[in-house]
Amino acid sequence: MTASERAEGRLAGSGGGRQRSLLFDLDGTLVDSLPDLAGALNLLRGELDMAPLDRTTVAAMVGDGVPKLVERGLGWAETAPPEAAERRRLLARYLALYEARLTAETRPFPGVPETLARLNEDGWRLAVCTNKPEAASRALLTALGLDRLFETVGGGDSFAERKPAAGHLLATLARMAAPAEGAVMVGDGPNDLLAARNAGLPAVLVSYGYSRVPVGALGADALIDRFGELPAALAGLNEPPARRGPRIRPGAPRRPC
């Protein structure tokens, strides 16, 4: 049974009860796609006789969509950018290189498949809300066997707006015929938090993603170090403030294990 079929069953039997929806960022939250994002970028740089970039450098370029990744990866902010036609060509070339190796090294972060399945079975409706192009996002999820868990994918090219605009989240919820009330955004950086705030939604951030700034300083409603901690964090969002633990735990973020 697909996520959409399960959702239809829940709606039919809900009797008007409160729906709960989760919107997930993709790169750096659900999947470690940095090896393939960086690999494709370095292939493009090689075609232009440019030296490769290390993955840490590329990680700081991820999160604002493919056009921004290509712009940053080719250094257009530091040099005169090419003409519009050449920019379009290079963007298309990057996408071709990336899609050819979409899941060569990309894998879900530890705990992601089983936690998503648990949340789905617990009645949460799941969708992906990412600045990555929709077609590439869907292909990646299918290749990793995660597509069946999500009702829809709102990509960076799916709507008129993308994160951090509220419209990206709200349009993704509209595709699901899900209300904003009861929805939560789960991501790894400022764009996810800002989009949630702009849409009036709570946000849970993961500490292990590709954020260019320390996520502990962003003031999310909850911060988790491992994806498997998400169900407990969501339960904590429903507790009165006096009973909640600290929104941000002290100490340096830990890599998931």
N, C-alpha and C positions, 0 to 999 in steps of 0.2 A: 504494500500500500504506500502511495506517495504522500508527501507532506500535504499537498493540496487535498487529496482524498481524506486524510485524517482531519484536516481543518473543516471540511464540509460536514463530516460526521459530528465534530464537536459543536459546530454552529447549529446543526439541526437539533441537537439535544441540549443546547445551552439554556433554553428558556429565557433568554435575555440576560444571562449571567455575564459577569465581567470577563472580557477577553484579555489575554496576556500575550504580548508580542515582543520578540527580540530582533533587533536589527544589528547585524554583525559587519564590521569592517572585515576585509579579506586579508590583504598582505600585512604581515606583522601581527595579526590577531588570530586568524584561523590557520594560516599556512605560512611556512618559512619559504618564501619565494625569492628571497634575495639572491641566492646563487644563480638562478635563471635570469632574473632582471639584470643583474650585473654582467652575466655572461653575454647576453644579447647586446648590452650597451658596449661592452668591450669589443665584440665582433664588429659593431658599427664603427667604433673609434679606429679599429685596425684598418677598415676599409678606407678611412680618411687619413691614414698614416699618423694616428695619434696614439700615444702610449696608453696602456690599460690602466684602469682605476682599481684600487683595492675595494673590497666589499664594504668596509666600514665607511669609506667615502661615499659609495653609492647609496648606502642605507640612509644617509642624511638627505638624499635627493628624492626619496620615495614618499608618496602620500598625497601628492597633489595632482595625480593623473599622469598619463603617458606624455602629453605635450610638454609638461613642466620637467619631467624626468629627462627627456631628450634635450631640452633647452639647457638644463643644468649639466647634463653629462657631456655635452659638446662645448660647454663654456661660453655660451652666447651672451651671458651677462658681462663677461670680461672682454669680449671682442665684438666687433661689428657682426650682427647676425646676418645670415644669407638672405637673399630675396625670398619672398613668400613662396614662390613655386619650389625653390630648393628646400625650404623648410618643410613643405608638405611632402616632398619626395623622401627626405630623411626620416620624417615621422613614419611614413608608410614602410620604409625599409626597416626601421627598428621593429615595428609591429610584426613584419614578416619574419625577422630573425627571432624575435621573442616567441611567436606562436609556433615556430618550428621546434622549439625546445621547451615548451610550456611547463612540462613536468619532468624534465630530465633529472633535475635535482630537487625540485620543490616537493615538500612533504607537509602534512598537517603537523602542527605543534603537538607535543605529547598531551594526551588526554582529550584531544578535540573530538574525534569521532564518537567515542563512548559517551562523553558529556553531552554532546548535541543530541544523541539518541535518547539519553535520559531526560533531557529537557523537553524533547518532543513528546515523549511518552507521558511526561508529567503535565502536559496540556499547553505548553508554550508553543506559539506559532513563530516559526523562524524564517528570516529572510536575510539576504546579503545586501548591504548598502555600501558600495565601494566606488572610489574614483577611477578604478581600472575599467577599461571598456567592457561593456556587457558581454559581448560574444566571447572574449578571452576569458572572462570570469566564469561564464557557464561551462566553457570547454575545460577549464582547469578543475572545476568542481566535479564534473562528470568523470574526468580522467582519474580523480582521486576517490571516486565512489561516494562523494558527499552530496551530490545534487539531489538525491531522493529525500534529504532531510529538510530542504528549503522550499518554501512555497513560491518564492520569486527572487529575482536578482535585479537590483537597481544599480546600474553601472554609471560611470562618469559621463557616458554619452547617451544615457537613457532618457534624460529629462532636460528641461531648459536650464536647470541649476544643478550644481554639484556641491558636496561638502566643502566648506562649512555652512553653506546655505541651508536653511530649514527646509526649503522646498524639496531637496533631495530625499530627506527622511520621510517627509509627509507624502510625497508622490509614491515612494516605495510602499508605505502603509496603504495608500489608496489602491495600489495594484492588488493588495491582499484583501481589500475590502475590510481592513482592520482599523479600528479607531486609534487615535493618538493616546487616549487614556489607557493606561496599563502597559504602554510600550516603553522599552528600555533600549538605549544604544550601548553597544559593546565595541570598544576599539582600542587603539594603542597610541593615540596622540592628540595634539591640539585640534586638528580638524574635526575629529570625532566628538570631542567634548564641546567645541563651539557649535557644531551642528545640532547636538542634543540640546544645548542651552537655548539656541535660537528657536528650536521647535518646542521648547517647554517640556523636554523629556529628561529623566534621570540618565546618568551615564556611568558605566563601569569601564575602567581602563585596565589594560594588562601592562605589566612592568617590563615584559621581555621583548617588546616590538621594536619598531624602527623610528620612534619619536626623536625629533631633533633637539628636544628639550627634555629635562627630567620630568617624567610623568607624575612623580610624587609632589611636584610643586604646582600642579595644574588645578587641584581642588575638585577632583571627580567625586561622585557620590560614593564610590567604592573603588579600591585598587586591589588587584589580585596578582600574585606572582606566578601562579599556575592555572591553566585553563580549568582544571578540575575543581578549583575553588569557586567557580562561577555560581553553582546552585546555592551555596551558602551565602554568597554575596547578595544574590537576588532576594533571598529570604530576609536578609538584614535590611534591605531597602523598605520592607513592609513593616519594620518594627518602629515604635515611637522613637524619636531622636535620643531620648534619655537612656534607652536600652541598647542603642547601637554601639558597636565598638568604634574606635577611631576610624575616620574615613581613609586615612593614610597611615599605614604602619611605619614606625621608625626603621631606619636601617637601609642599606643599599638594596635596590631591587635584585632579585635573584633570577638567573636563567631558569627556565622550566626544566624539570627533570622527571 
